[in-house]
């Protein structure tokens, strides 16, 4: 039964929604499996340390710092390129607009801060990639 489930999942991962032959997701996940595991463990620990207030008097471990660390770790551990970071930035922008339309101005401001952080990181990585290619 587990073999059939694994076969079904592999079959589903090898297709796209529009009928193309292959998706690179499975190969990418297999290549970055240890990075994904470590990335998730670090994020879980950061959120738990934030909620416990562990570093509070010395280092205020805020959600802003956790988001920035997660973006930087995505570049280092998962190999995220500037395109990926810019897409994340656009996602934050769209989400902030949605929050603003719903009337949640405080969360929209915070999400715009995340968008700005992702955009600056994307620009930095883009400049690095540009000079790396030369």
N, C-alpha and C positions, 0 to 999 in steps of 0.2 A: 504494500500500500504506500509506504514512504517512497519507494522507487518511482511509482506512478505519479505521485505528487511532485517529486523532484523533476521528472520528465515533463510534466505539464507546465511547471513554473519555467523551466528552461525553454520550452517551446514558446511560451508567452513572452518571455524576455527577448527572444530572438526576432520578434516581429514589432512593427510599429503600428500606430493607429490607422495609418493611411495605406497600408499594404506594402510598404517597402520591405526588402528582404531581411535586413539585419539592423539591429540597434547595437550601438557600441557600449551600452550600459553594462551589460554583463562582463565584458572584457575589462572595462574601466573598474568595476567593482572588485573583480578578482585581482586586478593589479594593485589597487589601493585598499585592500581588505584590512591590513594592520593599521594603516593610517586612519581609516574610518572608525575602527574600534577605539583607537587611542583618542581620536578627535571627540567622539561621543563621551568617553569616560572623562576627559578633561572638562568638557562643557557641563556634564552632570556634577562633577566636583565643584566647579566654579559656582553653579547655581545653589548647590547645597551650602557652600561656604558663605555665599551672599545671604541666604536666608537665615543662617545661624549667626551672622554678624561676627565671624571669626576674626577678621583682620580689622575690625571697626576702628579702634583708636589709632592704628598706624596707617592703614591703607583702606580708604573707603571703597570696598569692592561693589561698585554700582552696576546696574544693568548696562549702562553705557560702556563701561570697561569690559564687561563680559561680551557684548556685541563686537567691540573692536578686536578683542582677543580672538573671538571666533572667526572673524574675517581674516585676520592675519594667519591663524592656524589653517584656515582653508587654503590659503596660498601656499603655505609651507608644507603641510602634511598631505593635502589632497591634490596639489598641483593646479589650483584654480588660476586661470589666466585673467588678464584684464577684462576680456569680454564677459567672463562669468561674473566678475565683481561689478561690472557696469549693469548687467542684467539684474543682479541683486539690488543695486541702487535704484533701478527703474521700478522694481517690485516695491521697494520701500516708498518711492514717490507715489505710485498708484494706491498703495495702502493708506498713505497719509491723506491723499485726496478723498478716499472713501470715508476715512474717519472724520475728516472735515465736513463732508456732506452729511454725515450722520449726526454732527453736532458735538463730537467728542474732541474739542479743541486741544485739550492738554495732551492726549495721546497722539494727536496729529502732530503737534510740535515735537514730541519725543521721537516719533517716527521720522520726521524730517531731519532730526539730528543724526539718526542712524543712516539716512540716505546720504547726508553730507559726508559722514565718515566713510561710507562705502565708495562714494564718488572720488574723494581725495585718495583713498587707497588704490582705486582703479587707475586714476591718473598717474600715481607713483609707479605702479606696476607697468603701465603702458610706456612710460618714459624709460624704465629699466629694460623692457622688452625691445624698445626701439634701439637703444644703445647696445644691447646685447647682440642684436642682429648685424650691427655694423662692424 
